[in-house]
Amino acid sequence: MSSSMTLSEDFSAKNVTIIAPATPLGRGAIAIARLSGPKALEIALLVVKKDSLTPRYAHLLYLYDCKDQPFDRAIVIYFKAPKSYTGEEVVEFQTHGGLAALSVLIETLKSYGAVLARAGEFSLRAVKNGKMTIEEAEAAAAYASAIGAKAANLLAKHLRGDLGRFVDDIRTRLLRLIAYSETSIDYADEELGDTQKHMLDQLDELERILQSTIESSRRRRGLLRGFEIAIIGKPNVGKSSLLNALLGEARSIVSDQAGTTRDLVSEELRIGEHIVKILDTAGLRHSENQIEAIGVEYAKKAAKKADLIIALFDGSSAFENSDREVLELTRDRLALLAINKSDLSQKIDLSFFENRGALAISAKSTITPLIEALETTLNKQIGSEETMLVSERQIELVERAAERLNLAKSRLIDGELELFSYLANEAIVSIGSITSPSEYGELLDIMFSEFCLGK
């Protein structure tokens, strides 16, 4: 295949049969490979040494390499076009787990003319062949890496077409507003009056819906990949002890010597129904030690990137400038404040935490209040059953539509109906691009290249 071709042209070449593993490489009970394209059945028959395969029937067959040597016994299923995931001829091989059989199978299929698929190629062909919409493909991609039942429920709504209905509803409302505008242009000598008020009310409602969708989607992104939580605080407040307590095992080094954590230490655990990644960071303080200073910068970056911050303070010592810096990092961020070492004599000035609801805990005896607060906070991030945008592309398109509407509103207030209609139409193009992009080929190049292999 020519390297000068675009990814979408390359992927959709009608004479190319592609192969890719559909399960993660490594140890496991089974490994699955998919073969899709016009020669899928022809190539598969060479591997199984049969004259035919019954569609949608699980055949238990020996697999032979290109030297006619058997290398595995596997389940082979043939999906006749167009009744397959991609809409093409598809053959699925379920071999024994591990790398050995799967590697031999893929090399054998390649020797018979199959080409190793690139990321997203199967889903791209499914979209091009009308087997799924673009928004369904994005939901399927997110599903492949989603964590937890809540994420699965949200993505299932996309697979049922809920996002498409959301887009259609917004488009219909905007088209109605443009119709009002165009009609008013025809009667330019008359006052807009009630028509303008009605249009402004509709614009306010649309802006509210779009902004709410954007905010809730950004807030709930942790549902798909797992919420990222950063523990921050000055040295020796007990960050590593807290991580160990959350994990129920010794994962981070605990020492009375300040500055022992100089890199990010991360672990995954379950809090309620949520899978989260906890980051233990370097203590925040000014240091002449170059390595420790780098660790402090890593900690600050982790805090800015995290979905949630646990700001930890030492209740047994006085409030210091380093503590003030920690508080500053939580400004306008989703954060829980916890005062550690509650089992010791308290010296910290609680006035610094007024109206912040700081929790008293002890990483050595009980962190139950913090765990309960974490679960409650994460549950709130799920929000209502409103539409969720599952990719950065979708969020950016809705943001652009909201921006166009805001400008259109100003033009409507000024009575500039032609400009209003133009800007409202741009909003329609942006929102419509979620499901029907205008730059189709270029979009597919970007979007599907980010999918996992075999999807």
Secondary structure, 3 states (H helix, E strand, C coil): CCCCCCHHHHHCCCCCCEEEECCCCCCCCEEEEEEECCCHHHHHHHHHCCCCCCECCCEEEEEECCCCCEEEEEEEEEECCCCCCCCCCEEEEEEECCHHHHHHHHHHHHHCCCEECCCCHHHHHHHHCCCCCHHHHHHHHHHHHCCCHHHHHHHHHHHCCHHHHHHHHHHHHHHHHHHHHHHHHHCCCCCCCHHHHHHHHHHHHHHHHHHHHHHHHHHCCHHHHCEEEEEECCCCCCHHHHHHHHHCCCCCCCCCCCCCCCCCEEEEEEECCEEEEEEECCCCCCCCCHHHHHHHHHHHHHHHHCCEEEEEEECCCCCCHHHHHHHHHCCCCCEEEEEECCCCCCCCCHHHHCCCCCEECECCCECHHHHHHHHHHHHHHHCCCCCCCCCHHHHHHHHHHHHHHHHHHHHHHCCCHHHHHHHHHHHHHHHHCCCCCCCHHHHHHHHHHCCCCCC
